[in-house]
Amino acid sequence: MSEPPTVFVIDDDGPARDSVCLLVRSMGIRALAFESAEEFLKGFDPDCAGCVITDVRMPGLSGVELQDVLLKQSITIPVIVLTGYASTALTVRAMKNGAVTLLDKPYQDNDLWDAVRSALTRDAAFRQQSMRVREFRERLDRLTEKEVSVLNLILKGRPNKLMAAALTVSERTVENRRREIFRKTETNSVAELVRLAIEAGWDEVTDVRFTEDAGGESA
């Protein structure tokens, strides 16, 4: 069973930090408080579901600079930015970095509630999709090199006869490998197989990656 989401609250202002945590906990959601972005980064586990609420102006890394660090480390946790010093440039930078929203202090409780719900929904959807992609890649990893060669030709729309000629094997061998591909990937049609391959990122590597043994006809 997966752990419930956590809202990570980062603000060097103690009363402001406590106020946000109290509001989040009133929603029945776990909240953890940090005095700085550096403290948060030191112990953060990217596998932990949730979102970040961060102030902009803090000693050390600012809230927007924290976003920069998360992006560089390919950490996708949603971020809500709070600021008492909003500007167009700051808003643009925060939103370009993928912030769920930027709220001016003092914010309305309902606005923060809505932002937290939106952030947690976004995080859950992303994690679900990531699990789906990981599962699909694991299925594709079951294939042998020779089966991968056939898969790539299937994705290019080649009929069995042309596949057999390209790989210098018999059509029966191609048919056997196709059956194994469908079995191992748990798909029942070419359309389903293509959809799986695209979702797994296989569309970026559709060129034949392995060379068939010349003249070989073994399955």
Phi, psi and omega in degrees: 000132182285152179289148176293157182292155178236138173260120181264115185256120185239117180196132179283348177272108184304307180300321179294319179297314180296324180296316179295316180299318180298318180296316180297316181293332177293343177273359182080022183245139180292137178230137175239136186254144179221142181277342182209161177295324180297319179296318178298311183297328184299322184245008185283134175255113182302341179280353181280125180286149177148209178206170180244136168244117184230141171285161179274305185273110178215153172301145183078224181292134173280171179299321180288324176294327174299317176303317180302316181296315180299318179297317181296330181266008179057036176265122191259011182301132181296147183235132172251128183254131176248139179207145172261003185226058183292144173214161181299316181297318179295315180299314180299315181295316180298316182289323176297329178281001175095017179302142175297316176194166173239120182251134176282141171273139354283136181265161174275138181306317181299325179294319179290320176304312180298320181295318180295314178301317179296318181295316181291325176295317179298316181296316181297319180295318180296317181293323177297316178295321179297319178296321179296315179297316180298319178297317180295320179294325177295322177297315181294329179292346178287342185286145173282170179300320182290324176291326176297321178300318178291318179304314181298324178286326174300316181294337177271001177081020182282135173287164183304319183298316179289327177296315180300318180294318182294327184260000182052051175225174179280161177296327178297320178298317178299316180298319178297318180291323176299317179299318179294323178298312180296321181294311184290328180270356178059043176242160184238358181206163177297321180300317179293321179296317179298316180298317178299314182297320180293315181295331179277359180086009182291341181296345179274348183227047184280352174292149179299124187263345183231148180260128180290144176298130182300126176077354183287141179234012180286145182285000000 
